[in-house]
Amino acid sequence: MMMMEQEDDELRNFARHCRTFYLSSLSPASSLHTQSSSSSLDEDAAIADNTYDDLAQMANDGKIVLEAFDRICAIGAINNGHTAAQEVSLTNLKNEHELCAKRHCDLLKGCGLLDIDHFTTLNNAATLLQKYTEVRDATRRQAHKLAMTHRQNSFFELLSHAEQNCVTYSVESCALSTEETCSNRTTTTTVDGIKAIMSSIDEFVTKYQTRIGCHSFLAGLHKFIHLQLTPSSGNNRSNNPSYVVQWTFRGSVLTEACLPAGADGDELSYAREALKVLFMFMILSKSDDIEGGSQGDASEPMVSFEIHKHVSNNTLRRILNVLPNPKDLDARATGSLNVLTSSEKVTVALRENIDGHLDEHWS
């Protein structure tokens, strides 16, 4: 009975370290705090009180534990029928484990990983190895799910914050007055406002273009603006107020870009800065259920943007000039482009400043 209780404790410790490692690998740094709300282990309740250094140490402990288990699995596999050529590999693995056990004795002992024989030669070795494998795999699946949920929630928070000081309207709201729907008109029509937009985009491109993780986003942004200026049909619809292009893409394009965290550990800085750029001259379409992920998997948020109704074609051309040429990017444009059309149920919000008559004169 005592042996079973000890084994259960060791499995729980193993699961805790696996969870910490997988969450630290899959989620933004702050997502380690989500363990306390999703775990049944009392030890995890205190995670939210740990410092960033503490969390880093916990993640490193998880890495050591998982590496030790992987090593034990490899030793077991070779033991089941190794050749003379594998003898050297087996000896090296055992030596590595012995060295790790000396350095991290208490850590491995607490997870039941100190003695290799428990997993390789004893009568219940296969059963024990299977239990640990199932715990590891289940914990990894749970971590993936938690990471997806955390990124989704983080994205919605960023989206909400980014649009607080910007204009958004649903396609049904086009009948509202200019004052109600376009309170930031001056930022998209004045010389200083347009220069500020161009400067922000230029700074964003300079900062992130060297990182391939943002190339699909930059390519998509370029393609979106180009199509708004140059209809694929080849006619002159670009000067038609009813010609409105909508760009729809997955939120993960911003939250899961392969970019390192900043000095402060903020792995969402890229998404935050990208949204800031978008809201400077676009509006978020409210015609779709964003959180429901109306296109694709419900766990994957989709967002749709349109050019702000007071942004002129001249301003779009200036923006296009500061964006990198798609030929200089190593990824295809992300998202899908759709030309909006009016119907009995939907009325497209017309562009009101295509020719720039509301724009301040450039000297």
C-alpha positions, 0 to 999 in steps of 0.5 A, a space after each residue: 500500500 505504501 509503495 502504491 502511494 509513493 508511486 502515485 506521488 511520484 507520478 503526480 510530481 512527474 506530471 507537474 514538472 511536465 506541465 510546467 515545461 510544456 506550458 513554458 514552451 508553448 505559451 507566452 511567459 505569463 501563461 504559466 500562471 494558468 496552471 493554478 486555475 486548471 490543475 487539481 494539484 495543491 502545489 500549483 495554487 501558489 504559482 501565481 505568486 512566483 517571480 519570473 525567475 522562479 517560473 524559469 527555474 520551474 521550467 528548467 526543472 521540467 526540462 531536466 525531468 523530461 530529458 531524464 525520462 526520454 533517456 530512460 525510454 531510450 535505454 529501455 528500447 535498446 535493452 529489449 534487443 541491442 546489438 554490439 554496435 548499440 552497446 556504446 550508445 547504451 553505455 553513454 546513456 547510462 553514464 549520462 543518467 548517472 551524471 544527471 542523477 548526481 546533479 539533480 538527485 532530489 528532483 529525479 527522486 521525487 519523480 521516481 526517475 532515479 533508478 533506471 531498473 524500475 523501468 527496464 528490468 523489474 517485473 512491472 517495468 513495462 507497466 510503469 513505463 506505460 503509466 509515465 508515458 500516458 501521463 506525459 502525453 496527456 499533460 502535453 495535450 492539455 498544455 496545447 489546449 491551455 496554450 491555445 486558450 491563453 493565446 486566444 484570450 490574450 488576443 481578444 484582450 489586445 484587440 479590445 485594447 487596441 480599438 478603444 481609441 480607434 474607430 470601429 463600426 459594423 457594416 449596418 452602421 453606415 447610416 450613422 453621422 460622421 461624428 458618431 462613426 468617424 471620430 478620428 477623421 483628423 488622424 487619417 486626413 491631416 498631413 501630420 496624421 498621415 505622416 504619423 501613420 507612415 512613420 509607425 508603419 516604417 518603424 514596424 517594418 524596420 523592426 520586424 522585417 528581418 524576422 521571417 515570422 512576420 513576413 506573411 502578415 506584411 505580405 498580406 497587408 501589401 496585397 490587401 492595400 494593393 487590391 483596394 487600389 487596383 481591382 483585379 477586374 481591371 476596371 476603374 472600380 477603385 474610384 467607386 465608393 462602394 468598392 470595399 475590400 475586406 481582409 480576413 486572417 487568423 489571430 494566430 498570425 499575430 500571436 504565434 509568430 516565431 518571434 523572441 520575447 522582448 527584454 521584459 519577457 513580453 511575447 505579445 509585443 509583436 501582436 500589440 504593435 501590429 494591431 496598433 499599426 492596423 487600427 491607425 488606418 483600418 477599422 475592425 469589421 463587426 459583421 462576423 462573430 469574431 470569437 466564434 471563429 466563423 471561418 475554420 476551427 472555433 478555437 481559432 479566432 478570425 478577424 476582418 479589417 477594412 480600410 477606414 472610410 476617410 482614408 484616401 487612395 493617395 494615402 493608401 499609395 503612400 502607405 504602400 510605398 513604405 511597405 516592403 515589396 512582396 518579392 523581398 518577403 519569404 512567405 505568402 500573403 496571409 488571410 483571404 481577401 473579399 470584395 464586399 457587396 450590398 445585399 438585402 441584409 447587409 449594406 456596405 459602408 461606403 468610402 467617403 474620401 477616395 479622391 482625397 477631397 477631405 485630405 489636408 493639402 500637402 505643401 
